[in-house]
Amino acid sequence: MKKILTLLMAALLIASLSATAFAGDKKVKLAYVEWDCATATTNVIQAVLQERMGYEVEILPVAAAIMWQAVGTGDVDATAAAWLPITHADYLKRVENNVVDLGPNVTGAKLGWAVPSYVTVDSIADLNQYADKLDDRIIGIDPGAGIMTLSEKAIEEYKLKDLELMEGSGATMTASLSNAIKNKEWIVVTAWSPHWLFGRWDMKFLKDPKGILGGEETINTVVRKGLKEDKPEVYAFLDKFAWKDAKQFQMVMAWNQEEGADPYENAKRFIKENKEQVDSWLK
C-alpha cells in the first residue's frame, strides 16, 4: 500500500509539473517604451496573442534601456518598439548576441525636432537667434529615450548655448505642444513619426543639416534568443506581424487619444475590423 501511495504521489507531482510547464508555455511577456506608437503596437500584439492564440500576455512599460536589457537577459520575450538603425543602436550593440531582430513592423519612421507650421524657422541651425521666443527651451520626453541622447548631441554640435533640453514624457511633451498651439506661441519639441500629433496639428520637422538626429528609420520587433525553440507559434506570429503602412498605424494611435479610450479595447477593434490582415500574420 505504501508503495502504491508513493507511486500515486509521484504521478500527481509529474502531472502538476507538466501542467505548470504548459501554463508557463502559454504566457508571454512584452516590454515597451510608453510612447503612443509603442503602446498601440504592443496592445495589438497582446490582443492577437490573447484573443486569437489563447496566450496570457503581460505588457511592461519601461524606459528604453531597461526594455533592451530585459529582452537581452530573457526576462521578457520580445519588444516591438526597437527604433533602428540609429536611435537604439547603442542598446542593440550591448545585447546583440542575446536577441534576434525580426525586422521592421513599420517603415518610414523618423526622429527630429518639430514646430507648429506658424513658427517661421526651418532649421535647427537657426534656433539660437529665436531663444527668447522659445523661452530658452526645447521640450523633450523621458531622459532614457534615444531621441534625448541625440538631442543633447544636437545642442552641442549646433552650439545652441541659449537653449536647454527639458526632460519630461511623451504626455507632457504633447500637453505643452497643445497649450502652445492654443495660444499661438512658439515651441520646439522632440518628435517622431509615426505619431498622432502630425495628424492633429499642422506641424513640420526642422531641417537637420548636420544629420545629428538621423534619417529615415524603421521600428522593429526584437525577441530574446531561444524564443523560436520555446514558443515557435509566438515567434512565427511576431516574425510576420507588421502594419500595412504608417497611415494605418497612426489611425490606431488616434483612436487611443479619444476621451476615455482603452488601448486594449481599440486593439480588439482593430483585429476585428482587419481580420484578413490578422489572419495573414497567423498562417
C-alpha positions as a LaTeX table, in Angstrom:
\begin{tabular}{lrrr}
\hline
Residue & $x$ (\AA) & $y$ (\AA) & $z$ (\AA) \\
\hline
Met1 & 0.00 & 0.00 & 0.00 \\
Lys2 & 2.84 & 2.37 & 0.90 \\
Lys3 & 4.47 & 1.69 & $-2.47$ \\
Ile4 & 1.20 & 2.38 & $-4.31$ \\
Leu5 & 0.74 & 5.67 & $-2.43$ \\
Thr6 & 4.32 & 6.66 & $-3.29$ \\
Leu7 & 3.72 & 5.90 & $-6.97$ \\
Leu8 & 0.45 & 7.85 & $-6.91$ \\
Met9 & 2.13 & 10.86 & $-5.31$ \\
Ala10 & 4.92 & 10.73 & $-7.89$ \\
Ala11 & 2.38 & 10.57 & $-10.69$ \\
Leu12 & 0.49 & 13.55 & $-9.25$ \\
Leu13 & 3.75 & 15.51 & $-8.90$ \\
Ile14 & 4.69 & 14.82 & $-12.53$ \\
Ala15 & 1.20 & 15.82 & $-13.65$ \\
Ser16 & 1.42 & 19.00 & $-11.60$ \\
Leu17 & 4.83 & 19.91 & $-13.05$ \\
Ser18 & 3.59 & 19.20 & $-16.58$ \\
Ala19 & 0.55 & 21.42 & $-16.04$ \\
Thr20 & 2.79 & 24.20 & $-14.68$ \\
Ala21 & 5.13 & 23.92 & $-17.64$ \\
Phe22 & 2.21 & 24.06 & $-20.04$ \\
Ala23 & 0.78 & 27.11 & $-18.27$ \\
Gly24 & 4.17 & 28.80 & $-18.46$ \\
Asp25 & 4.37 & 27.96 & $-22.17$ \\
Lys26 & 1.12 & 29.87 & $-22.72$ \\
Lys27 & 2.48 & 33.03 & $-21.10$ \\
Val28 & 4.22 & 35.82 & $-22.96$ \\
Lys29 & 5.92 & 38.95 & $-21.65$ \\
Leu30 & 6.37 & 42.05 & $-23.81$ \\
Ala31 & 8.31 & 45.20 & $-22.91$ \\
Tyr32 & 7.80 & 48.60 & $-24.49$ \\
Val33 & 8.61 & 52.26 & $-24.03$ \\
Glu34 & 5.44 & 54.07 & $-23.08$ \\
Trp35 & 5.25 & 56.15 & $-26.24$ \\
Asp36 & 1.98 & 56.38 & $-28.17$ \\
Cys37 & 3.37 & 54.40 & $-31.09$ \\
Ala38 & 4.74 & 51.60 & $-28.89$ \\
Thr39 & 1.54 & 51.50 & $-26.83$ \\
Ala40 & $-0.58$ & 51.00 & $-29.96$ \\
Thr41 & 1.66 & 48.26 & $-31.40$ \\
Thr42 & 2.12 & 46.39 & $-28.13$ \\
Asn43 & $-1.60$ & 46.33 & $-27.38$ \\
Val44 & $-2.42$ & 44.98 & $-30.85$ \\
Ile45 & 0.17 & 42.22 & $-30.40$ \\
Gln46 & $-1.21$ & 41.47 & $-26.95$ \\
Ala47 & $-4.77$ & 41.31 & $-28.31$ \\
Val48 & $-3.83$ & 38.91 & $-31.12$ \\
Leu49 & $-1.92$ & 36.64 & $-28.75$ \\
Gln50 & $-4.76$ & 36.58 & $-26.23$ \\
Glu51 & $-7.93$ & 36.81 & $-28.33$ \\
Arg52 & $-6.77$ & 34.71 & $-31.30$ \\
Met53 & $-4.00$ & 32.48 & $-29.96$ \\
Gly54 & $-5.02$ & 31.77 & $-26.37$ \\
Tyr55 & $-1.94$ & 33.14 & $-24.63$ \\
Glu56 & $-1.78$ & 35.08 & $-21.38$ \\
Val57 & 0.22 & 38.24 & $-22.07$ \\
Glu58 & 1.85 & 40.66 & $-19.66$ \\
Ile59 & 2.94 & 44.01 & $-21.09$ \\
Leu60 & 5.54 & 46.06 & $-19.23$ \\
Pro61 & 6.03 & 49.81 & $-19.86$ \\
Val62 & 9.66 & 50.67 & $-19.05$ \\
Ala63 & 12.49 & 53.01 & $-20.04$ \\
Ala64 & 14.29 & 52.20 & $-23.29$ \\
Ala65 & 17.48 & 50.95 & $-21.60$ \\
Ile66 & 15.50 & 48.60 & $-19.35$ \\
Met67 & 13.42 & 47.39 & $-22.29$ \\
Trp68 & 16.51 & 46.30 & $-24.20$ \\
Gln69 & 18.15 & 44.81 & $-21.11$ \\
Ala70 & 15.00 & 42.78 & $-20.35$ \\
Val71 & 14.94 & 41.25 & $-23.83$ \\
Gly72 & 18.68 & 40.62 & $-23.71$ \\
Thr73 & 18.51 & 38.78 & $-20.39$ \\
Gly74 & 15.40 & 36.85 & $-21.43$ \\
Asp75 & 13.29 & 38.39 & $-18.65$ \\
Val76 & 10.77 & 39.29 & $-21.38$ \\
Asp77 & 10.09 & 37.54 & $-24.65$ \\
Ala78 & 10.03 & 40.48 & $-27.03$ \\
Thr79 & 9.65 & 44.15 & $-27.78$ \\
Ala80 & 8.08 & 45.69 & $-30.87$ \\
Ala81 & 9.45 & 49.16 & $-30.10$ \\
Ala82 & 13.04 & 48.99 & $-31.38$ \\
Trp83 & 13.98 & 52.10 & $-33.37$ \\
Leu84 & 16.76 & 51.13 & $-35.78$ \\
Pro85 & 19.34 & 51.50 & $-37.18$ \\
Ile86 & 20.15 & 54.76 & $-35.33$ \\
Thr87 & 18.07 & 55.65 & $-32.28$ \\
His88 & 18.52 & 52.39 & $-30.37$ \\
Ala89 & 21.83 & 51.39 & $-31.97$ \\
Asp90 & 23.79 & 51.58 & $-28.70$ \\
Tyr91 & 21.20 & 49.50 & $-26.83$ \\
Leu92 & 21.23 & 46.83 & $-29.55$ \\
Lys93 & 25.02 & 46.66 & $-29.52$ \\
Arg94 & 25.02 & 45.76 & $-25.81$ \\
Val95 & 22.68 & 42.78 & $-26.21$ \\
Glu96 & 23.08 & 41.78 & $-29.87$ \\
Asn97 & 24.40 & 38.30 & $-29.02$ \\
Asn98 & 21.30 & 37.53 & $-26.95$ \\
Val99 & 18.49 & 38.80 & $-29.18$ \\
Val100 & 17.07 & 38.21 & $-32.65$ \\
Asp101 & 15.98 & 41.17 & $-34.79$ \\
Leu102 & 12.88 & 40.12 & $-36.76$ \\
Gly103 & 12.93 & 43.28 & $-38.87$ \\
Pro104 & 10.51 & 46.18 & $-39.31$ \\
Asn105 & 6.90 & 46.19 & $-38.17$ \\
Val106 & 6.56 & 49.66 & $-39.72$ \\
Thr107 & 8.80 & 51.64 & $-42.09$ \\
Gly108 & 9.25 & 55.35 & $-42.75$ \\
Ala109 & 9.91 & 56.25 & $-39.13$ \\
Lys110 & 11.73 & 59.47 & $-38.34$ \\
Leu111 & 13.10 & 61.36 & $-35.35$ \\
Gly112 & 13.58 & 65.10 & $-35.20$ \\
Trp113 & 12.67 & 68.42 & $-33.68$ \\
Ala114 & 9.28 & 69.71 & $-34.74$ \\
Val115 & 7.45 & 73.03 & $-34.61$ \\
Pro116 & 3.93 & 74.21 & $-35.47$ \\
Ser117 & 3.81 & 75.41 & $-39.07$ \\
Tyr118 & 3.25 & 79.03 & $-37.98$ \\
Val119 & 6.75 & 79.11 & $-36.45$ \\
Thr120 & 8.87 & 80.93 & $-39.02$ \\
Val121 & 12.08 & 78.96 & $-38.62$ \\
Asp122 & 13.02 & 75.98 & $-40.76$ \\
Ser123 & 16.36 & 74.72 & $-39.46$ \\
Ile124 & 17.84 & 73.62 & $-36.13$ \\
Ala125 & 20.92 & 75.66 & $-37.06$ \\
Asp126 & 18.92 & 78.91 & $-36.78$ \\
Leu127 & 17.35 & 78.33 & $-33.36$ \\
Asn128 & 19.80 & 80.32 & $-31.22$ \\
Gln129 & 18.53 & 83.63 & $-32.56$ \\
Tyr130 & 14.97 & 82.73 & $-31.52$ \\
Ala131 & 15.77 & 81.52 & $-27.99$ \\
Asp132 & 13.70 & 84.27 & $-26.35$ \\
Lys133 & 10.60 & 83.38 & $-28.33$ \\
Leu134 & 11.09 & 79.74 & $-27.29$ \\
Asp135 & 11.53 & 80.57 & $-23.59$ \\
Asp136 & 15.07 & 79.20 & $-23.93$ \\
Arg137 & 13.72 & 75.64 & $-24.07$ \\
Ile138 & 13.46 & 72.56 & $-26.23$ \\
Ile139 & 10.61 & 70.41 & $-24.90$ \\
Gly140 & 11.79 & 66.81 & $-24.57$ \\
Ile141 & 10.47 & 63.48 & $-23.33$ \\
Asp142 & 11.78 & 60.82 & $-20.91$ \\
Pro143 & 15.54 & 61.04 & $-20.28$ \\
Gly144 & 16.22 & 57.41 & $-21.26$ \\
Ala145 & 14.86 & 57.85 & $-24.78$ \\
Gly146 & 17.24 & 57.67 & $-27.73$ \\
Ile147 & 15.96 & 60.95 & $-29.11$ \\
Met148 & 17.04 & 62.71 & $-25.91$ \\
Thr149 & 20.61 & 61.46 & $-26.24$ \\
Leu150 & 20.68 & 62.58 & $-29.86$ \\
Ser151 & 19.10 & 65.92 & $-28.91$ \\
Glu152 & 21.85 & 66.59 & $-26.36$ \\
Lys153 & 24.35 & 65.92 & $-29.13$ \\
Ala154 & 22.47 & 68.28 & $-31.47$ \\
Ile155 & 22.59 & 71.08 & $-28.88$ \\
Glu156 & 26.34 & 70.58 & $-28.62$ \\
Glu157 & 27.02 & 70.26 & $-32.37$ \\
Tyr158 & 24.86 & 73.24 & $-33.33$ \\
Lys159 & 26.22 & 75.27 & $-30.37$ \\
Leu160 & 22.73 & 76.05 & $-29.08$ \\
Lys161 & 24.11 & 77.55 & $-25.86$ \\
Asp162 & 20.96 & 79.61 & $-25.25$ \\
Leu163 & 18.60 & 76.62 & $-25.27$ \\
Glu164 & 18.03 & 73.96 & $-22.61$ \\
Leu165 & 16.61 & 70.48 & $-23.31$ \\
Met166 & 13.75 & 69.87 & $-20.87$ \\
Glu167 & 13.10 & 66.33 & $-19.66$ \\
Gly168 & 9.55 & 65.02 & $-19.33$ \\
Ser169 & 7.48 & 62.34 & $-21.03$ \\
Gly170 & 5.57 & 61.84 & $-24.26$ \\
Ala171 & 2.42 & 63.01 & $-22.49$ \\
Thr172 & 3.96 & 66.18 & $-21.04$ \\
Met173 & 5.51 & 66.99 & $-24.41$ \\
Thr174 & 2.19 & 66.79 & $-26.26$ \\
Ala175 & 0.43 & 68.71 & $-23.45$ \\
Ser176 & 2.98 & 71.53 & $-23.77$ \\
Leu177 & 2.57 & 71.48 & $-27.54$ \\
Ser178 & $-1.23$ & 71.61 & $-27.30$ \\
Asn179 & $-1.11$ & 74.55 & $-24.92$ \\
Ala180 & 1.38 & 76.46 & $-27.09$ \\
Ile181 & $-0.68$ & 75.94 & $-30.26$ \\
Lys182 & $-3.84$ & 77.06 & $-28.46$ \\
Asn183 & $-2.09$ & 80.35 & $-27.65$ \\
Lys184 & $-0.16$ & 80.59 & $-30.96$ \\
Glu185 & 3.12 & 80.53 & $-29.05$ \\
Trp186 & 6.46 & 79.36 & $-30.39$ \\
Ile187 & 7.63 & 75.93 & $-29.28$ \\
Val188 & 10.12 & 73.26 & $-30.37$ \\
Val189 & 9.51 & 69.66 & $-29.32$ \\
Thr190 & 11.43 & 66.43 & $-29.70$ \\
Ala191 & 9.17 & 64.43 & $-32.01$ \\
Trp192 & 8.92 & 61.29 & $-34.04$ \\
Ser193 & 6.81 & 59.94 & $-36.83$ \\
Pro194 & 4.56 & 57.95 & $-36.99$ \\
His195 & 2.77 & 59.96 & $-34.28$ \\
Trp196 & $-0.80$ & 61.15 & $-33.91$ \\
Leu197 & 0.33 & 64.75 & $-33.32$ \\
Phe198 & 1.11 & 65.13 & $-37.04$ \\
Gly199 & $-2.49$ & 64.21 & $-37.82$ \\
Arg200 & $-3.99$ & 66.51 & $-35.19$ \\
Trp201 & $-1.93$ & 69.67 & $-35.81$ \\
Asp202 & $-0.18$ & 71.31 & $-38.76$ \\
Met203 & 3.43 & 70.54 & $-37.86$ \\
Lys204 & 6.80 & 70.44 & $-39.58$ \\
Phe205 & 10.16 & 68.86 & $-38.81$ \\
Leu206 & 13.05 & 71.31 & $-38.63$ \\
Lys207 & 15.88 & 70.67 & $-41.08$ \\
Asp208 & 18.91 & 68.97 & $-39.56$ \\
Pro209 & 21.77 & 69.84 & $-41.95$ \\
Lys210 & 24.38 & 68.02 & $-39.83$ \\
Gly211 & 22.23 & 64.86 & $-39.74$ \\
Ile212 & 22.62 & 64.56 & $-35.97$ \\
Leu213 & 19.11 & 63.22 & $-35.40$ \\
Gly214 & 19.43 & 60.68 & $-38.20$ \\
Gly215 & 17.49 & 59.88 & $-41.33$ \\
Glu216 & 14.62 & 57.53 & $-42.01$ \\
Glu217 & 14.36 & 54.60 & $-39.63$ \\
Thr218 & 12.23 & 51.54 & $-39.04$ \\
Ile219 & 10.51 & 50.30 & $-35.90$ \\
Asn220 & 11.50 & 46.67 & $-35.45$ \\
Thr221 & 10.37 & 43.65 & $-33.48$ \\
Val222 & 13.19 & 42.14 & $-31.43$ \\
Val223 & 12.88 & 38.88 & $-29.47$ \\
Arg224 & 15.00 & 37.03 & $-26.95$ \\
Lys225 & 17.24 & 34.26 & $-28.20$ \\
Gly226 & 15.56 & 30.90 & $-27.73$ \\
Leu227 & 12.01 & 32.12 & $-28.31$ \\
Lys228 & 11.85 & 30.28 & $-31.63$ \\
Glu229 & 12.55 & 26.98 & $-29.85$ \\
Asp230 & 10.48 & 27.68 & $-26.70$ \\
Lys231 & 7.41 & 29.21 & $-28.31$ \\
Pro232 & 7.56 & 28.62 & $-32.09$ \\
Glu233 & 3.96 & 29.76 & $-32.62$ \\
Val234 & 4.63 & 33.09 & $-30.90$ \\
Tyr235 & 7.90 & 33.54 & $-32.78$ \\
Ala236 & 6.20 & 32.87 & $-36.13$ \\
Phe237 & 3.46 & 35.42 & $-35.41$ \\
Leu238 & 5.91 & 38.11 & $-34.27$ \\
Asp239 & 8.04 & 37.45 & $-37.35$ \\
Lys240 & 5.04 & 38.14 & $-39.61$ \\
Phe241 & 3.49 & 40.99 & $-37.66$ \\
Ala242 & 3.63 & 44.34 & $-39.48$ \\
Trp243 & 1.39 & 47.35 & $-40.06$ \\
Lys244 & 0.27 & 47.93 & $-43.66$ \\
Asp245 & 1.69 & 51.46 & $-43.52$ \\
Ala246 & 2.22 & 54.45 & $-41.24$ \\
Lys247 & $-1.30$ & 55.74 & $-42.01$ \\
Gln248 & $-2.91$ & 52.58 & $-40.58$ \\
Phe249 & $-0.61$ & 52.78 & $-37.57$ \\
Gln250 & $-1.47$ & 56.43 & $-36.89$ \\
Met251 & $-5.19$ & 55.63 & $-37.17$ \\
Val252 & $-4.94$ & 53.29 & $-34.17$ \\
Met253 & $-2.86$ & 55.86 & $-32.30$ \\
Ala254 & $-5.58$ & 58.44 & $-32.96$ \\
Trp255 & $-8.23$ & 56.07 & $-31.55$ \\
Asn256 & $-6.17$ & 55.90 & $-28.38$ \\
Gln257 & $-6.28$ & 59.68 & $-28.00$ \\
Glu258 & $-10.06$ & 59.84 & $-27.86$ \\
Glu259 & $-11.58$ & 60.66 & $-24.50$ \\
Gly260 & $-11.89$ & 57.58 & $-22.29$ \\
Ala261 & $-10.05$ & 55.41 & $-24.81$ \\
Asp262 & $-8.72$ & 51.99 & $-23.77$ \\
Pro263 & $-5.73$ & 50.91 & $-25.93$ \\
Tyr264 & $-6.55$ & 47.21 & $-25.46$ \\
Glu265 & $-10.20$ & 47.66 & $-26.47$ \\
Asn266 & $-9.02$ & 49.61 & $-29.52$ \\
Ala267 & $-6.61$ & 46.78 & $-30.32$ \\
Lys268 & $-9.51$ & 44.32 & $-30.23$ \\
Arg269 & $-11.45$ & 46.68 & $-32.51$ \\
Phe270 & $-8.51$ & 46.69 & $-34.92$ \\
Ile271 & $-8.22$ & 42.90 & $-35.13$ \\
Lys272 & $-11.99$ & 42.64 & $-35.64$ \\
Glu273 & $-12.02$ & 45.22 & $-38.45$ \\
Asn274 & $-8.87$ & 43.84 & $-40.12$ \\
Lys275 & $-9.48$ & 40.10 & $-39.92$ \\
Glu276 & $-7.82$ & 39.27 & $-43.24$ \\
Gln277 & $-4.62$ & 41.08 & $-42.26$ \\
Val278 & $-4.55$ & 39.44 & $-38.83$ \\
Asp279 & $-5.20$ & 36.04 & $-40.42$ \\
Ser280 & $-2.14$ & 36.54 & $-42.63$ \\
Trp281 & 0.00 & 37.01 & $-39.50$ \\
Leu282 & $-1.18$ & 33.67 & $-38.16$ \\
Lys283 & $-0.72$ & 31.47 & $-41.24$ \\
\hline
\end{tabular}
